[in-house]
Amino acid sequence: MAFMSYLPIFLKSDFSSPVLIVGGGLIATAKTEALVSADVHVEVVANEICQELIQLCEQQGFSYHQVSYDSSLLSGRHIVIAATDEDEINQLIAADCRAQGILVNVVDNPLLCDFIFPALIKRGPLQIAISSSGISPVLARLIKQAIELLIPARYESLINFLQDKKSAIRQRLTRLQPRRLFYEYVLRSSIAEDVLEGNINRANQTFDNALQGASNMRNASLYLVGTGPGNPDLLTLKAVRLLGQADVILYDRLIPQGVLEQYGRKDAKKIAVGKTRHHHHKKQHEIDGIIEHHLTRNRIVLRLKGGDPGIYAHGAEEIAVAKKLNVPYQIVPGVTAANACAAYAGIPLTERGGAESVRLMTIYKDQINDDRFWEKFRHSQTETLVLYMSSNNYSTLCRKLIELGFSPKTPLLVVEQGTTTHQKDYPATLDSFDVMCSDYQFASPCLMIVGDVVKWHAMHAWKQSSLIEGNYFSNLPVKEIEHA
């Protein structure tokens, strides 16, 4: 379903050219009150102006004139609000404004609006605007209420504190990265809490000590961060925090939609390094080289990986780069696909009467005909097997397990694009998989769960198999040359 698209911007309040409100009733009063809350200067014109609006204008020092609307009133205006209770007059105002290149808002008529008013959260200079593009003002209001609870009422005092300290910070920390990290420290430390509680003397002392000890040198660091299997709600708090610190973000294809836009800094360099079976956008040695390039330039590098950075993710090779350069690093775990896909399918990976242990595995090309590789699974009938990145070898796995002594009726489940809006589940058994699924081209990523625990899928599955076709994850971009 199509909806109106709006550009979120903040316009400067110009007292020399106040916002013109045409209308004098309750609707115009409500709009005037909203503009007052945003410190906007207003002028009101209408045939009749209600007493409430007159009192508001006089309290705020706004001009008001009881005259009929005429297009000459638009002269020199930049923003006009049509708030009469007559549709024909509002339409005329909108047409006159467009003819003169003036931004116009027509109350309760989005089709005639050049802009709409958001639900606004205000803490002094801090303003947070929320809009549903006019679809549901109630939804915008409820989200506003939720955010209001998260931002302390005294937050304006913290903003004023930072304003007072801005000059001292810039003089002490002349480089952007150290200055940005110091601001983050202040906002996450006891300094901010003291300011919010009014303990200004202690806040000043702690701040001065911290600033005196802060380094003005850029510092390199490497973070290997797992983003989970695709559902953005499964991202960890630490992953979100570090995304905001990174100077450079190297990201896989299989990361949740919107993560970079929502949590990465706008000025951070973002480099696609994803891989598929037939397309390595960046080979591993190239990825290692990019990491080294940016670490040697004292940048904070964040390697963003789908799932968990310790499961089939080449983490050891990337850490070796940091160790060679003597750069600090951290590994931030993510929800791995085995746990997530099983959970979303209602399957426990280990369970009394189901499986004693779980084995995560993949099948590489040189292992398909290696008897020693397959022999490891001869005694795995009491295990849960989870097969990663091997959808082209599912039939081979089923046949080999039966040859090793597995019951042909051992249940299995293929989970395609698990935890995302595109998740689909395909149940079968070892001996029925080829009949049921061999001709199907599974979308990437998918994994297969094999073992008695799969029996719980039929009873405990809670995630409806999606009706959406196509891919949740984007395709790899065209390979480009990496620049400094």
Protein Blocks (a to p, Z undefined) as FASTA:
>chain_A
ZZdddddddddddfklccddedjbfklmmmmmmmmmnopacddddfbdcfklmmmmmmno
pacddddddfklmgopabdcdfbfbfklmmmmmmmmmmnopacddehilklpcbdcdddd
dehjbccdddeehmammlmmmmmmmmmmmpcfklmmmmmmmmmmmmmmmmmmmcfklmmm
mmmmmmmmmklmmmmnopamlmmmmmmmmmmmpcfbdcdddddddebjoiaklpcfklmm
mmmmpmbdcddfkbcehklmmmmcfklccddfbdcfklcfbafklmmmmmmmmmmnopac
ddddehjfkgonllmmmmmmmmmnopacdddddddfklmmmmmnopafbdghiagbdcdd
dddfklmmmmklmmmmmmmmmpccddehilmmmmmmmmmmmmnopafklccdddehehia
kbccddddfklmmmmmmmpccdddddddedjklmmmmmmocbdcdfbecjfbdcdddddd
ddZZ
